[in-house]
Amino acid sequence: MANLKIKLIKGFAGRKDDQIATAHSLGLRKIGQVSIQPDNAATKGKIAKISHLIEVTEA
């Protein structure tokens, strides 16, 4: 199974609580932080919710 490399590129100021919680569930807490996640339906749903805050590449 492939993995996705997710990088937080924008901060949480002014964001909704559920978007912040989604980022935290992906292991992202600070700008520039990178997380490796499995490429599955749950991860893709989280990515879709905060796509404006992150950058996604194949790991």
Backbone as JSON, one array per atom type, in Angstrom:
{
  "sequence": "MANLKIKLIKGFAGRKDDQIATAHSLGLRKIGQVSIQPDNAATKGKIAKISHLIEVTEA",
  "N": [[0.84, -1.18, 0.0], [0.5, 2.24, -0.75], [1.97, 5.28, 0.52], [1.26, 8.6, 1.75], [2.74, 11.79, 1.79], [2.3, 14.41, 3.85], [2.23, 17.85, 4.27], [2.03, 20.6, 6.39], [1.18, 23.78, 5.4], [-0.02, 26.18, 5.92], [-1.15, 28.18, 8.68], [-3.25, 27.8, 11.68], [-4.77, 29.95, 12.48], [-7.81, 31.57, 12.81], [-9.23, 29.44, 11.78], [-11.75, 26.84, 11.67], [-12.77, 24.82, 14.47], [-13.13, 22.08, 13.87], [-11.53, 21.73, 11.62], [-9.0, 22.21, 12.62], [-8.83, 20.07, 14.43], [-8.9, 17.95, 12.62], [-6.46, 18.29, 11.28], [-4.73, 17.87, 13.44], [-5.31, 15.19, 13.91], [-4.06, 14.07, 11.78], [-1.5, 14.33, 12.56], [-0.34, 16.82, 12.41], [0.81, 19.81, 13.65], [2.34, 22.14, 13.68], [3.37, 24.76, 11.43], [5.0, 23.72, 8.51], [5.52, 21.19, 9.39], [5.76, 17.69, 8.74], [3.99, 14.75, 7.83], [3.67, 11.25, 7.46], [1.27, 9.29, 6.0], [-0.99, 6.51, 5.54], [-2.29, 5.65, 2.3], [-5.43, 5.71, 2.12], [-9.06, 5.5, 2.27], [-10.01, 6.9, 4.54], [-7.91, 8.65, 5.19], [-7.83, 10.16, 2.82], [-10.29, 11.47, 2.99], [-9.85, 13.14, 5.18], [-7.81, 14.71, 4.13], [-9.2, 16.01, 2.08], [-10.86, 17.65, 3.56], [-9.16, 19.55, 4.71], [-7.7, 20.59, 2.61], [-6.9, 23.11, 1.72], [-5.01, 23.91, 3.5], [-2.81, 22.3, 3.44], [-0.13, 20.46, 1.79], [0.2, 17.84, -0.45], [2.05, 14.97, -1.26], [3.27, 12.04, -2.97], [4.68, 9.48, -1.05]],
  "CA": [[0.0, 0.0, 0.0], [1.28, 3.47, -0.87], [1.87, 6.27, 1.6], [1.2, 9.99, 1.35], [3.51, 12.72, 2.59], [1.43, 15.56, 4.04], [2.96, 18.95, 4.9], [1.2, 21.74, 6.77], [1.79, 24.97, 4.81], [-0.69, 27.37, 6.45], [-1.45, 28.08, 10.1], [-4.62, 27.54, 12.13], [-5.42, 31.18, 12.92], [-9.09, 31.84, 12.15], [-9.82, 28.21, 11.23], [-12.77, 26.2, 12.5], [-12.25, 23.8, 15.39], [-13.08, 20.76, 13.26], [-10.39, 21.7, 10.71], [-7.81, 22.06, 13.47], [-8.85, 18.7, 14.94], [-8.54, 17.07, 11.51], [-5.01, 18.42, 11.1], [-4.09, 17.2, 14.58], [-5.47, 13.74, 13.74], [-3.05, 13.67, 10.79], [-0.19, 14.51, 13.17], [0.19, 18.13, 12.01], [0.54, 20.8, 14.68], [3.08, 23.37, 13.4], [3.63, 25.02, 10.02], [6.22, 23.07, 8.03], [5.6, 19.83, 9.89], [5.43, 16.68, 7.73], [3.48, 13.49, 8.36], [3.49, 10.18, 6.48], [0.02, 8.6, 6.3], [-1.36, 5.52, 4.52], [-3.19, 6.13, 1.24], [-6.7, 5.0, 2.21], [-10.25, 6.36, 2.17], [-10.1, 7.77, 5.72], [-6.91, 9.7, 5.03], [-8.25, 11.03, 1.72], [-11.37, 12.3, 3.49], [-9.24, 14.17, 6.02], [-7.09, 15.6, 3.22], [-10.2, 16.82, 1.38], [-11.42, 18.62, 4.5], [-8.21, 20.63, 4.98], [-6.83, 20.68, 1.43], [-6.41, 24.48, 1.58], [-3.98, 24.15, 4.51], [-1.75, 21.31, 3.32], [0.44, 20.08, 0.51], [0.26, 16.38, -0.42], [2.86, 14.32, -2.29], [3.41, 10.6, -2.79], [5.91, 9.18, -0.28]],
  "C": [[0.89, 1.25, 0.0], [1.04, 4.38, 0.34], [1.82, 7.67, 1.0], [2.0, 10.84, 2.32], [2.71, 14.02, 2.66], [2.2, 16.63, 4.82], [2.0, 20.09, 5.17], [1.87, 23.02, 6.27], [1.13, 26.27, 5.27], [-1.07, 27.12, 7.9], [-2.93, 27.92, 10.39], [-5.38, 28.79, 12.55], [-6.69, 31.42, 12.11], [-9.76, 30.63, 11.56], [-10.84, 27.63, 12.2], [-12.15, 25.09, 13.33], [-12.16, 22.43, 14.74], [-11.93, 20.64, 12.27], [-9.09, 21.53, 11.49], [-7.72, 20.63, 14.0], [-8.46, 17.71, 13.85], [-7.04, 17.11, 11.26], [-4.26, 17.71, 12.22], [-4.19, 15.68, 14.43], [-4.51, 13.19, 12.68], [-1.63, 13.84, 11.33], [0.45, 15.83, 12.83], [-0.19, 19.17, 13.06], [1.22, 22.14, 14.4], [3.28, 23.52, 11.9], [4.98, 24.4, 9.64], [6.36, 21.63, 8.48], [5.11, 18.85, 8.82], [4.99, 15.4, 8.42], [3.33, 12.51, 7.21], [2.26, 9.38, 6.9], [-0.27, 7.57, 5.21], [-2.36, 6.11, 3.53], [-4.47, 5.3, 1.28], [-7.85, 6.0, 2.22], [-10.35, 7.33, 3.35], [-9.12, 8.94, 5.6], [-7.31, 10.67, 3.93], [-9.4, 11.94, 2.13], [-10.84, 13.44, 4.35], [-8.51, 15.2, 5.15], [-8.07, 16.54, 2.51], [-10.74, 17.93, 2.28], [-10.48, 19.8, 4.74], [-7.24, 20.84, 3.81], [-6.24, 22.07, 1.23], [-5.29, 24.81, 2.56], [-2.73, 23.3, 4.3], [-1.26, 21.16, 1.89], [0.68, 18.57, 0.57], [1.12, 15.88, -1.57], [2.89, 12.82, -1.98], [4.72, 10.33, -2.08], [6.58, 7.94, -0.8]]
}
